[in-house]
Amino acid sequence: MTIREIAAVLEAEIVQNSFDDVQISSAYTSDLLSDVITHAKNGGALITIQAHRNTVAVATLVNSRVIIICNNRPLPEDMLAAAYNENIAILRTTENQFTVSGKLYAILEKQ
């Protein structure tokens, strides 16, 4: 499933819109960025409430092409600029991490 398809299914806002619409086949949910570095799969989506520049740096380390920010958290400009520079999509949703994780799991498991 592509990033734009994920955004549509989750009814998430695409906040950082300059990215390659690549296929995503896995995801990892965590608000502890060191945990993401250790356990996230290469190329998967990152689901979190951590809305800051360091989240983009961690996504880059694990080759995540999309960060899904939950709970409608505000997004600082330096985070959006970093995501733009790294070609990483940022989606934002009003839903919490549990709900987003469950929805995305159900979608990706069908593929």
C-alpha positions as CSV (number, residue, x, y, z in Angstrom):
1,M,0.0,0.0,0.0
2,T,1.4,3.4,-0.9
3,I,1.7,6.3,1.5
4,R,-1.1,8.3,-0.1
5,E,-3.4,5.2,0.1
6,I,-2.6,4.8,3.8
7,A,-3.4,8.5,4.3
8,A,-6.8,8.0,2.6
9,V,-7.7,4.9,4.5
10,L,-6.7,6.5,7.9
11,E,-8.4,9.8,6.9
12,A,-5.1,11.4,7.9
13,E,-3.9,14.9,6.9
14,I,-0.8,14.9,4.7
15,V,1.2,17.6,6.3
16,Q,4.5,17.2,4.5
17,N,3.5,16.6,0.9
18,S,6.9,16.4,-0.9
19,F,7.8,12.7,-0.9
20,D,8.0,9.6,-3.1
21,D,4.7,7.7,-2.8
22,V,6.4,4.4,-2.1
23,Q,4.9,1.1,-1.0
24,I,4.7,0.5,2.8
25,S,4.4,-3.0,4.1
26,S,5.1,-2.7,7.8
27,A,4.8,-0.2,10.7
28,Y,6.2,0.3,14.2
29,T,4.5,2.2,17.0
30,S,6.5,3.8,19.7
31,D,7.1,7.1,21.5
32,L,10.5,6.1,22.7
33,L,12.8,6.9,19.8
34,S,15.6,4.6,21.0
35,D,13.1,1.8,20.9
36,V,12.3,2.7,17.2
37,I,16.0,2.6,16.3
38,T,16.4,-0.8,17.9
39,H,13.2,-2.5,16.7
40,A,11.6,-0.8,13.7
41,K,11.8,-2.6,10.3
42,N,13.6,-1.0,7.5
43,G,11.2,1.0,5.3
44,G,8.1,0.8,7.5
45,A,5.8,3.5,8.8
46,L,6.5,5.1,12.1
47,I,3.5,5.8,14.3
48,T,4.1,8.1,17.2
49,I,3.1,11.3,19.1
50,Q,6.7,12.5,19.1
51,A,6.4,15.6,16.9
52,H,9.9,17.1,16.7
53,R,13.0,17.2,14.5
54,N,14.6,14.2,16.2
55,T,11.7,12.0,15.1
56,V,12.7,12.7,11.5
57,A,16.3,11.9,12.3
58,V,15.3,8.5,13.7
59,A,13.0,7.8,10.8
60,T,15.9,8.5,8.5
61,L,18.1,6.0,10.5
62,V,15.5,3.2,10.1
63,N,14.6,4.2,6.5
64,S,11.0,5.0,7.4
65,R,9.4,6.9,4.5
66,V,6.4,8.1,6.5
67,I,5.8,9.3,10.0
68,I,2.2,9.2,11.3
69,I,1.7,11.7,14.1
70,C,-1.3,10.9,16.3
71,N,-3.6,12.9,18.6
72,N,-3.5,15.9,16.3
73,R,-0.2,17.1,17.8
74,P,1.1,20.4,16.6
75,L,4.1,20.1,14.2
76,P,7.0,22.5,14.5
77,E,8.4,24.0,11.3
78,D,11.9,22.6,11.9
79,M,10.4,19.1,11.9
80,L,8.5,19.7,8.6
81,A,11.7,21.2,7.1
82,A,13.7,18.2,8.1
83,A,11.1,15.8,6.7
84,Y,11.1,17.8,3.4
85,N,14.9,17.6,3.2
86,E,14.8,13.8,3.9
87,N,11.9,13.2,1.5
88,I,9.8,11.7,4.4
89,A,6.0,12.1,4.4
90,I,4.3,13.3,7.5
91,L,0.7,12.4,8.2
92,R,-1.3,13.7,11.1
93,T,-4.5,12.2,12.6
94,T,-6.8,13.0,15.5
95,E,-6.8,9.3,16.5
96,N,-4.5,7.8,19.1
97,Q,-1.6,5.4,18.5
98,F,-3.6,2.3,19.5
99,T,-6.4,3.0,17.0
100,V,-4.0,4.0,14.1
101,S,-1.8,0.9,14.8
102,G,-4.9,-1.4,14.7
103,K,-6.2,0.1,11.5
104,L,-2.8,0.0,9.7
105,Y,-2.2,-3.6,10.9
106,A,-5.5,-4.7,9.5
107,I,-4.8,-3.0,6.2
108,L,-1.2,-4.2,5.8
109,E,-2.0,-7.8,6.8
110,K,-4.4,-8.1,3.9
111,Q,-1.7,-7.5,1.4
